[in-house]
């Protein structure tokens, strides 16, 4: 409460609903930084629109509703001291809209401002959404995984987003218990710092100038910036994309691990699952594996991280590429052909959108097949109805 008071957020939080206020306070205390939790809602005006329009534009409507609601609370996400009730409301709306732009997702998400982190919380049941929107992924799960998602899925999702609000504090918590994702991020940071010291500052500043200028001119397409840096004599863009993807995989794993840690420390769910070097055992990790087949995205293949332990970075990138190809091949067998064709066409048609979720390294066909069979065997061990 003292921390929230210091940044002036208590008046705004006092005007929230009971669930939002409670979660804002609990989340802030757990991650030790200011958190504001708002429920994702569609504006009442959308009730007059056709359902097809709502389905197409729901992310836009949710962002607009959130930008307006934050402004009505006196919150400007762009400011170091976000609570500014006397500032012009339209200015706050525009600022909030800019911060929220591009960060919406199908369910919960988080966005960081300099003074507060916003968690946009989807209060619909995760398991219910999965059954309705992703029935093929749901069908890949067994009784234990399905029951876990019904009881604890929303809680894991909430704590996952809280972890993203302050990855450093989540990292510190997990480092104390020797969690692997935290260890890998530490290795990454140390190598990055060492390489930064070895760089020629003049060359580095020149490349950064090219990167910044291209990003300003093309804010919606970061691939152009990477290509421009490569053309100016910088790093290979494919390697750069894979490094970003690999780091994102570790940060998502860190958020998952911290979320499970919060569930365990509150003893609201049994986290004493058996572990095995050759199997994915935790229900949440098995959910991630099922989603990797239904909606392949290498950034969220958090079940893979134990198999990256201790490997050199270039080998880790190759393992990610092989495993990703393996789950794509398994998807071709388990998911309806129309869905697979859509996944493949999206990957090929929109590299600007999917470049940071699809490995750039060419997979080894034999190893990819082994990953495919491994994933199939792991999902086959689920306890089914």
C-alpha positions, 0 to 999 in steps of 0.5 A: 500500500505504501508503494502504491501511495508513493506513486499516487495510485491509491485514489485511482485504485479506490475507484476500481471494482473489488476484484480489480482493486484486490488484485492490484494490491496483491500483485503489487506486493508480490512483484514489489512494483506498482501494478494496476489490474483492469478487467478486459471489457467490451464497451456497451456501445458494441451491443448495437453492432453485428456479431461479425464486426465485434469478432473482427474488431474486439481487440480494438474495442477492448483497447479503446475502452481501456484507454478511456477508462484509464483516463477517466481514473486520472491515469496516464501510462506514459508518465513517471507519476501516472496519476494526474487527475487534473491533466486533460482527459483527451491527452491521457486517452491518446497517451494510453492508446499509444502504450496499449497499441499492439499489445492486446492479445486474445486473453490477458496481457500486460503493458509497462509504463515508466510509473505503473504496469497495467495488467489487462485481465481476461476474467472468462474461464481459461478452460472454457475458452480453450474448449470453445476456441481451441477444441483440438488443443483441449482434446490433446489434454488428459483428465489431470491437465483439464482439471488443473486448467479448470481450477488454476488456469486463470490464477497461473495466467494472472501471475504470469502477467504480473511476472512480466511487469517486473522480470528482474524481481521475478528473476531474483525470486527464482534465482534463489531456488536455482530455477533454470530459466533464471540461470539462462537469462543470467548467462545471456545478460553476462554474455551481452554485457561482455560483448558490449564492452568488446564492441567498438563504440563508434561502430556500435553507435553508427549501427544503433543510429541506423537501427533507430532511424529505420524503426522510426520510419517503419515502426510497424515492421522491425524486420526492416530495421534488422535488414538495414543494420545488416546492410550497414555491416552489422549482425546477420538478421536471421541470427538476430531474430533467433537470438530475440526469439530465444530470449523471449522463450526464456522470459516466457518460461521465467514468467510461467515458473514464477506463476507456478512458484506463486501458486505453490507458495500460497499452497492453493494447488498441489505442485508436487508433480513427479519430474522426469528428464524425458517427459513433460510432467507439470499440467501447465507445461503439458498445456503449453505442449498441446498449444504448441501443436495447435498454435505453433509459436516458438516463444511459448514452447516453454516445455522445451527449456529443460532440454536446452540446459547447459548447451551453447547458444548456437546449439540452443537455437538449433534445438529450438528450430528442430523442436518447432519443426517437429511440432509442426509435423505433428500438427499436420497429423493431429489437427484438421487440414484446413487449420494446418493450411492456415498456419502454414500460409500465415507463416509464409505470407506474413514474415513481418508478423511471425519472424520473431515466433518462427525459428530462422535456422533450417531444422534437421529433418531426422531430429525434427522427426524425433521431436515429433514422436517425442511430443506424441508420446508425451501427449499420449501419456495423458490420463484421458476420460 
